[in-house]
Amino acid sequence: MIEEMRLRGLGVIAEATLPMGAGFTAITGETGAGKTMVVTGLGLLLGQRADSGVVRGDTGNADVAGVWIVPEAGAVADRVQDAGGSLEPVGDGTAELYVGRSITREGRSRATVGGRSAPAGVLADLAEALVVVHGQSEQLRLRSAAAQRTAVDRFGGDAVTEALSSYRAAWEQWRVIDAEHTTLTAEREARVAEAEQLREELASIADAAPQPGEDLALAARAERLAHLEELRAAAAAAREALSSELDGVDVAALTGDARRALERAGERDAALAGLAEQVADLGYRSAEIAVELSGYLADLDETGPQELDAVEHRRAVLTALMRRHGGSLDEVIALAETGGSRLAELEGDDDRIAELDREREAAASTLDDAATALTRARTAAAERLGSLVTVELAALAMPDARITVAVTPAPPSGEGRDEVALLLAPHAGAEPRPVARSASGGELSRVMLAIEVVIASTHPVPTFVFDEVDAGIGGAAAIEVGRRLARLAETSQVIAVTHLAQVAAFASNHLSVVKESDGTVTASSVRSLDGTEREAEMARLLSGLADSSSAIEHARELLELASQPPDRMKARDADF
């Protein structure tokens, strides 16, 4: 439950502390005093979207802080720990959880959970386990088929939850199989064409049998063959200069003369003997090069124009492959390696479609069984919900009203194949009609309250927040709403923003939002009311005059009525 909430710089509220605690807390105040800001602040603590428009004009940011009393162990504690926060144990297996939210005028938001900064989404996760908030927007949502189905599912407890979980698993399995089947059958012609094209491409690559780096080697070979005579002349001239086959002067002869001269003189000077050895090595190396050039020339003599034609033809084949497949020779070779598996996949479409037909049929059967089980669970829950809500409405000054929850077939979806409709017969003899068309604003408020009270019996929530749940009602109906909120507060914390004294009278904790102005600045604060202050506020709610003696007397009677046991109340309800 919410132990305390502090607001600063939020709308018209300059600074306020709201003590909550267990039981039923009623929040009242004049129109425009800032009651809505209390609900807005609570919404911020629950992870709702931050709006910079709520920041008070004379401050740079709005701050909301709250203290929750939560179980020391469980889902909430685990989520806080996951976010890096901590709890403060207070005994009896409970702990205090400190949460906060700050909004700047520029719209930036910062949240804290258990003393650590955290995303606002963590607050939203915690809210699912801690609070149910109802206001005018929730009443509008109650008119939708989806919201009505959700209400039945919540009331259905484990039976519906387990059936819905099984159905969703079966739906997802069927959806995945159906999607693949649809893709394969819809794209059959395109996949057949792709397979045929890929088959031809792989055949052309296999015929050419390209090798890695072959295109570069062929380019070098073609360059050599294209300049054959130039290469032959250069090699022959070099060989002749190194070792002439004629009687001319060549390197071999010159190095021989130089070596012999140095050897003769080397007997007298060791330095020249060393040089003679180097010249000898030069002669041997020139002779080796001359031999290599002779071999090169012999190879050129064996090369003819026909080899150049063969090389150019091979290059043309490889170039055509690369152009056809839009890449390098390495990519062509890679296609040959990977294309086989893709072709096998495409050629196996017929077998895969046949397999998917069998799988889809089995999945559809499983889905049908799961949908039937879900419909059965929802129908049972709907019957019980309708009966119990009808009983609750009788206690909310709608004694002749009857609620029927109809479960009818609908097109399959991820939530089942059921359409759920709340049908209301507001008085005896009336035909049940959808609440979206038959319920007035006041009736819809009471239907919503009745549903929440009934659901709380099977799906308990620690805290309920009602924002003007009494809209559109008054008199005896308002007394019954107040009485029912008090009964709900016996098992859950209840916080209600109300403008009716008949509702506020039943609260165990009465807070008033008070607006004050010094002529230039308007600010609101929150006060906890008791005794004569509470009587005065009740009188204001009843008559608009806080100091009217008759209204104060009426307020005292109303507070006395609310304090009496339910059996003694009924005899006096008509007076209000």
Helices and strands as residue ranges (DSSP letters): E 2-10, E 13-19, E 24-29, H 35-45, G 52-54, E 61-71, H 75-82, E 88-91, E 94-104, E 109-113, E 116-118, H 120-130, E 131-134, H 136-141, H 145-186, H 188-208, H 214-226, H 228-242, H 251-266, H 270-302, H 305-325, H 329-347, H 349-395, E 402-413, E 416-425, E 433-434, H 435-438, H 441-458, E 463-467, H 475-488, E 493-497, H 501-504, E 509-517, E 522-529, H 531-543, H 549-563, H 566-569, G 570-575
